[in-house]
């Protein structure tokens, strides 16, 4: 589960990790089920939407930009490209092959993105969630229009934290380098539990 503020790069990082062999679940919202015996995630059938800069930086994703628009985006300086508001649908099956979009899975890790542009090299660090209650606040998101919930509906942070108990937690801080962040996170996920 990747969490962070809008524009933190969750979709970009998720797509990098799909390119490294993980499956994609959902964009924008994931529902966290009870721990029976392990917490499960349930996704919504919504593809990620990415900006041209994200697409240009990855040969697989580059295919979603129409040929007539590629040269225009490629000629922009990085700062200007970052500001382009246009989004493109990244259809997982077309980009990575069939069966790579799932709607439910066992939750095995949570990573919160707190990096920012100009912040140097990204650092992927394990987090003691008990010592970092701010991490749970960054993960919780109102259900919004997807579930037809009332405007005032909020999650109970303590109940939510309990469902995350025992799940590996990471923070991706520092600068924005999605390739480095993806590799760092994949290395930590592959490391044996201490």
Helices and strands as residue ranges (DSSP letters): E 2-3, H 10-19, E 30-32, E 40-43, E 48-51, H 52-56, G 61-64, H 67-74, H 78-83, E 87-90, H 92-96, E 104-106, E 109-113, E 123-126, G 129-131, H 133-139, G 144-147, H 157-163, E 168-173, H 178-190
